[in-house]
Amino acid sequence: MNPSSSGWISKFFSINKTEFPEKENSLLTHYHALKSCGFIYGTSVHCVYNRFENLKLTSEEITKINLLSALVNSFFDKFPNGDEKKFVELCITFYENYKEEKFNIFKDLFSGKKSASQLEKIIANRIQFDSNIITKNFSNILTNTLLFIDVLAFQNFLKDEKQNSIAYTKNLETVVETVVIASIKTKEEKSKYDKQLLKLFEASLRYHEEEQSIEKTYQEHIQFLKTELEKQYLLDITCMTVWDDKNLELAEIDYIKKLAVDLDVANETVNEAILKVYDFFDAHKEELPYLSDPNPVKNFYDNSSQMVMNLITRNSKRLLLELSQSKELVILLSQSTARDLNKGEKQKVKEQLLDICKSIPSLAIFILPGGSVLLPLLIKFIPKLLPSAFDDNRIR
């Protein structure tokens, strides 16, 4: 099976048909397997199915297989007697919910009959690896950690196909970002990189499309989570966040325990979540070079900044062209270097910048779930790296 060639989804069904679940709640069991292989942590080191271990697969191909396996398990949880055709049709229908979204990256993939090849293209666009920029970068974790939100949203969609999948996805992503921010704030001694990362996440929330979500409290966000799987996922992401310096402070442990109480999760589950993230990153530190860095938070911030600067530089001509046609955006970006923009201005900047990113394929990372966290860096560096676009509007 070759996940980079057409026909791999049908081949996947043919190979794995004897392993598809025949009982309810199989996705919860499958979730733990996905965590062991790194998918939940945003960095798949091997396939969830052992039979693929002998294949020479890229990180992108492994991630494709693991994402598909999770979506398939969600499907068979709901339809134990279902088949490939029904799965493909429902999965494409699910992703079609996003095609009206203003910055949707799947928009041009829904013409014609629903087919496995169409779903293959959707999954390929959903993952969006770039071996020269993203896969060797800690930022890869940021985007791919949120891939499981697709699975939770698909599971939610299968319960009631009339539910608003877009609203569910946005709410869940906001919950994750809010809890990550709170976990970073618990550190008693924050390095300058902790503070920069905190500002980055807070800025990403301020640029969220739904401004009312910013006003919600931590408790209101937590109450959005209803299922055991949603709570387990948030707990695992939180443990991964506080792991960054390989040493848990007392305040961080207290925060995780408080989160567990708020989520109504047992202490045994908390202890297991902490041990699992330690065990995974310790076992695979040789395969994931950034893990050997003494300060992964510094590594994340530095690499993210460098990645964004590289993207701006490599696409400078196209960006200058787009900016020349967006006078209001240029003015607001220029003003953002001298003062804090208000909510309305931030929303305009986000919408217009993402519209530009949508038109430039190599900037697609900013459109993906998790990409909003990197948006403040794009806003910060465009005026610095493309000064000619701001000569007429520069605030002195």
Order of alpha helices (4+ residues) and beta strands (2+ residues): alpha-alpha-alpha-alpha-alpha-alpha-alpha-alpha-alpha-alpha-alpha-alpha-alpha-alpha-alpha-alpha-alpha-alpha
